[in-house]
Amino acid sequence: MSHRKVSRRQVLRGAGVALALPLLPSLLSRRGAAQLTTPPTRYVSLYFPNGTAAYWRPREEGVGDAWQLSPILEPLAPVKSYLSVLTNMSNTAPFGGRVEPSHSNLCASTWTSVRAGGAGNNDNGISVDQVVARHIGASSPLDSIQVGLSTLNSFEDGLPGQHSRSISWRSATEPLYKIVNPQALFDRLTGGVLQGAGGEPTAADTAAAERRRALQQSVLDAVLGEANALQPRLANSDRERLDQFMTSVRELEQRIEGFGDAVSSGAAVCQERVRPEATYGVDNVPPGYDRNQHAELMIDLVVMAFECDITRVCSFMLDDARSDFVYDFLTERIFDDSGSTEGSARVAGYHGLQHAGDFNNGFASITHWNAQKAAQLAGRLQAIPEGDGNVLDHTAITFCSGMNGGDHDPSPLPVALIGGGGRDASGTTRLKRDRHVVYGQEMQLSDVHLTLMQHVFGCPEQSFGVSSSIVDDLLS
């Protein structure tokens, strides 16, 4: 390894592998350390389909102890101090105020703030994550990643499939489809994508990665020489951190390999296996598929991507816009105004439960699970120290759906912001936190997007979709 100036993204390189490391302060010059006193800011679009059952809205409005989480949002209790629940949010403006009760219509506009159009309604608009990526994406090896859990070919509901299966759009004509396979996402983050032009692996990288997979080698085998050469240059604390990181990568790799075994053949992990293709996901799961395990693996990978500064922007679809997936891995919870308790019945199909009414316990149980995944992602980021705080301090997560609930109305929307959004010059997080806000009149979701773009990420855009207004109340 050369002794050139080391950036924040120290990278271990090997055949078909480029593994970005977490920040190791002992590698930095004084000047380099000074440049890193302000941690990077990150963004997540976290989408869940079908709206929410009743019991999303907290009963009290206020800040801190003045408000409490609703029964559906209870899983977010560990990160309540980072949460803003925004009530009376709307996404009617892209439709001229008209209600269009279509899953694909509403999903298409949730993150772009425009209505689908063009020939055959194929077009959309640039999404909020891609506006942010244009501004901060060049600071990381991958400008953004798109991930999700959709393993069922759910109904498209009136528009071409890109509107219900992608929330990330590079332009009006370029949907960015999500990666569903954990192995494909792991390869995207570690398997050579840092070495090729334009964020794509070179032919040599791809061939080396295929050889490695055929031999069932770890990505760590390819970079072990560089890791060993790096050790003498590290302080003891950084050596320990590097060891912990390499161990965590291998453990995650093993979990993904085990998940892939079950996906490809249903066979035991110890048996010989064929690695799933990158197309795994839609209509390709074995008996015993575990959606919860799938979600947790994808969360782990997103956290790794942020911790190692492989990317700073992520769009995450917990399911497609009109999810018909049967959530029978969940036990139904029984909800009332005071909270929820575990029942005994298994949860049924998502879309059918949405139509069964907003007070349906199965529908509420799935929304509760979605909140649990948001809490797990936020909690993992909160656990990573960074600067004077943690990664969640420097992250903004927009957690929302494109419709209200069983009425399929784009108003009011279930919307929550999670994270501090970085710190200003005084050290204060840019976003207000730990509060429930009820707006007196409909607040357009597009205004929230524009506020984050301008005041959290420093984007130069003065408008976004139908919006040109800032929600000052979101800002510290």
N, C-alpha and C positions, 0 to 999 in steps of 0.2 A: 504494500500500500504506500502510495506516495505521501509526502509530508506537505502537500499543498494546503492552502487555506481550507479549513473545514467549515462547511455551511451548517445551518440548523439541521438539514436533512442529510446527515452522514449516511452513506449507502454502502452496504456490503455487496459486492458484485461477484458473480460466478457464472458458470455455464447456464445460460437461460434463466438466470435469477438476478434480481436486483432488489435487495431487502433493505428498506429504509429503517433506520434506527430511531428510537426516541432520543431526545436531547441529552447529550453527555457533556456537561459543562466543562470538564477537565480538558476537552479537546479544543476549546475555544480560546482564542487570544483575548486579551482584555478588551480590545476594540470590538471583537466579535461578540463577547459576552454583553457588552454595553448595547449592541444593536438588538439583542434579544430580550431586553428588559420588558418590552411590550409583546406579550404572546399573540399569536395569530387568532383571528376571529373566524368562526365556522358557522355554517348554516345547514339546517336539515328541514326539508319539506316532509312531514310525516302525515300520510293520508290514510284515513279509514273510510270504508264505503258505507252506503245505506243509511247514513245519518245516525241518530242515537235514539234509544228508548228514553222514556221518562226517567227522572232521577239523575240527569246530567247537571242541571243548573243548581248551584249552591243556593241555600235558602237566604243567607245573609250577604249583604254587600259590604265591602270594607277592606281593611288592610290588616295584616298580621292576625292577632287573636280575635279580631272583630268578625272574621268569617271562617267557616269550616267547609271542608270538602263535602261534596255531594256523595250519595251512595255509589254512583258509578265511578266517580273520580277518586274514591278511597285509595286505590293502589298507588296514587301519586303522593301519599302522605310523606314518604321519606324525602321528597323533593318539593314539598309545599312551599318552602321559602324561596324557590326559584320559579314559582308558577304565577301566571296571570290568566284568570278565566275571564273571557270577554263575552258578555251577554248582549244580545240584540244586534249581532253581526248579520250582514246580508250580502248576497251576491246576485242581486236582481239587476244591477246597472248594465251588465253586458247584454241583457235581454230587453232593454228599454223599459224595465219595470214589470214586464210580463213574467208570469210563472210558467216555466216549461218543465213539467214533471217527468223528466227523462234522466236516467242515471248517467248516460253517456254525455248528454248535453251539459249537465251540471258538473260532472268530473272534468270535462274538457275546459271549462272556464274557471275552475277553482284556482288554478295556479297560473293562468295566463291573463285572466280578467278580460277576455274577449270571447265572443261567440264563435263556434265552429262555422266555417264557411268555405268559399272556393268551390271548384268543380267537385261535385259529389259530396260536398261538405267534408272534404279531406283535410282542409287547412285549419290551423289554429293560430297561435301567436307564441312568441318567446315566453318561456315560463320564468317565474321569479328566481328559481335556482340558477338558471342559465344567465340571467342578468348579473346575479352575484358572481357567478363563475367567470364571466367576462372581466370582471373587475379584480378579483382576487385569485382566479384559477391559475394564472401563470406562476404564482408563488409556490406551487406544489407540483409534483410530477404528473398527477392526474388532475385536470381542472375540475372534474366532478365524477361522481359515480351514481348509478341508478340501480336500485335493488328492490326486491319485493318477494312476496310469498305465494303468488298466484300459481296454483297447480291445476286449476280447473278451467276449462274453456267456457267461461261464463257468457251469458247472452250479451250481445253488443248493445241492444236497446236503442236502435234507431240511427246510430251513426257508425261510420267505419271504426274498426276495432282499435285503432290507435288512440281514440278519444276515451276509451274506457280502460285501456291497458297501459297507458303511459301518462304520467303527470309531468314529465320533463320534455321540453321542446326547445331545441337549439334555435329554431326559427319557425316561421309560420308553416313551413313544409317539411320540417325535420324532427319528427318525434324521436326521442331517445328511449329505446325500450329497456326495461329493467332486467337485471340478471337475477334469476331465481335459484340457480344451482349453487350451493355453497362452494363446491369445488371450483366452479368457473369463476366465482368472485375471488376466491383465494388466489387463483392463478392470475387474475387481473391485477391483484394487489402486489403479488410477489414474483410472478413467473416471467420476468423479462420485459414488462411493459414500460419500465423506466429507460430502457436502452435504445429503443427504436425511435425514429422520427415520428412526430405527431402523436406520441403516447401509445404507439402500437409496437408490438415486438418485432424484431427483425427475423428473417428466415432462419438465421443461425440460432437465435434465442429460442424460437419455436421448436426447432429440431432437438436442441439440447434439453428443453423441457419435456418433450415427448420421450427421449431416452431415459431421463430421470424417472418419469412416471412408469415406464415399462419395467425398470429395475426396482420400482417401489422405493426409491430413495427420497429422503427428506430434502426440502429446499435448503435446509441448514447444511447438508453435506456439501453443497456447491459453494457455500460461502465460509466454510469453517476455517480455511487457510487465512482469509482476510480477518476473520474474527480473532484468531490466535495472534496475528501480527498486531492487531489493535491493542491487545491487553496491556503491554508494557507502557503504553502512553496514557493509561487511565489511572485516575485516583482510585483508592480502594472502594469508595462509595460508588463510583461509576462502573468499576468491574462487577460489583454485586448487581447493579442495575442491568448491565449487559447480560449477565448470566440469567437473571430473572426473566429478561425479555426473550432470550433465546429459548429458555424452557417453556415460556408461555406460548411462543409460536409453535413449538413442536407439539405441545399438548393440544392446541387448537387444530393443528394439522391432523393429529391422530383422531380427534373427534370428528373432523370432516371426513376423513377416510372411512371411519366406521359408519357415518351417516350415508356415505356413498355406497358402501357395501349393501346396506339394506335397500337403498333405492334401486340399485342395478339388478339385484337378484334375490333379495330376501334371505341370502345365505348368511351364515355366521361370519363374524369378522375375520376369524383365523383362516377361513378357506380362501383359495385362490379366487381372484375377482377380476372383472373388467371394469375399468373406471368409466363412470357415466359420461356421456357426451355433453357438451355445453348446452344442447337443446333440451336437456332434462327440465321438466317442470310441468308444462301444460299437458294434461291427460297422460301423464307418465309417472305414476306413483304406485308402489307395491301395496299389498295388504299390510296393515300395521303402520302406514305412514303417520308420522307424528308432527303435526303442524306446530305445536309448541316448541319442540326441539329444533325444528327448522327455523322458527323465529329467533330463538336464542342464539343459534349459530350465526345467523345474519347480523344480529346485533353485535356479537363478539367481533365480527369482521369489520363492521363499520367503526367500532371503537378502536380497533387496531389501526385502521386507515387514518383516523384522526390523531391518535396518540403518536404515530410515526410520521405524521405530516405528509402522508402519501396523497391525500386530498383534503380539502377544507369545505367541500360542498357535496351534499348527498340528498337525493330524493328517495323516499322509502314508501312503497305502497304496501300496506298491510293486507290488501286484497284488491281485486279489480272492482270497477265502479258498480256493477250490479252483481255482487258476489252471490253465487248459488252454492257455495261450499257448505258441506254439512260439518258443523263444528261439534261432532259427537265425542271428541276427545275431552270436551268440557262437561263438568257436572253443573247442572242448572243451579243458579243462586236465586234465593227468594228475596225480593226487594220490597222495602217500604220507605217511608220518609226518614226513618232513623238510621237506615243502613241496609245491609244484606247479610244473609246467612246461607250456608251451603245446604242445598236440597239433595235429592237423590236421583232425579231424572237426568238423562243425557240430553244435551242440546241438539237441536235439529238443524235444518238448512237455513242459512242466513237470510236469504231474500224472502222466503216464506214466512219466517218469524217477523221480519219487518212489516209485512202486510197483516200480520195477526194483531197488530196494535201496539202503541207506544208503551203500554203497561204490561206487555208480555215479558215474563221473566227470562225466557230464552233469548229474546232480542237484547234485553238489558245485560244478560250474562256475557254475550259476545262483545258488547260495547265496553263492559267492565274489563274483559280480557285485553281489548285494544289499549285501554288506559294502562293496564299492567305492563304491556310491552313498551309503551312510552316511558313509564316509570323505570323500567329496567335499563333502557338506553340512557336516560338522563342520569340514573344512579351510577352507572358504570363510568360515565364522563365525569361526574362529580368526584369519584374516587381517585381520579388521576391528578396528582399535584401539578400545578403549572404556575410559574410566576409567584405572585403573592396570593394565589388562590388555587383554582382547579380548572380543568378543561371546560366544565359546564359554565363557569363564570364567563368564559370567552366564546360561548356558543349561543345561537338563537335557534330554537326549534319551534316551528309552527305546526301544531298538532290539530288537525281539523278534518271535517268531512265536507262534501259538497252539497249536502241536503240536510234538512232538519230531522226528519224521521219518517214515520209511516205516511205522512202527507206528501212526501217527495218535494217539498217546497225549499227553495234556496234562501229562506229566511224564516225564523232566525237559525243561524248555523251554530253547531257546537264548535267553538274555537278556543284554544288555549295556547299561550306562549310559554315556553319553558327555557330558562337560562338567563344569563346576565347580558349577553350580547357584547361582551368585551367591556373594557374600562376606558373612561375618558381621562383627560390630563390630570384630573384631581384624584383619580383612583376609584371613582364611583362607577358602578356598572351602568351601562347606557340604558338598559331597560329596567323599568319599575318591576318589582317582584312581590310575591306573597299577597295577592289581592284578588278580589272579585269585583269587576266593574260592570255596572248595568248602564248602558248608554240610553239617554232619553229618547233618541230617535235612531232609526236604523243607521248603523255605521257600515260602510261598504268594506268588504274584505280587501278589495284592491287598494284602499287607502292604507291598510295595515301593511300590505306588501311594499308599497312605495315608501312608507316610513322606515321599514327595516332596510331597504336598499340604500336610501340616502343617509340615514342617521346612525345606522349600525355598521354598514359596510362601505360607506363613502362613495357609493355609485353616483355618477353624474346625471343620471336620468331625472328629468323633471316631471315625467308622467309615466304611467304604466297601465296599459290597456285603457280602460275607461276612467282612470284615476289621475288626478293632478293635485290631490289634497294630502296633507300630513296629519296624522293623529298625534298631536303633541302630548296627549295624556299618556301615551305609552312610554315616554322618555323621561329619564331621571332628571 
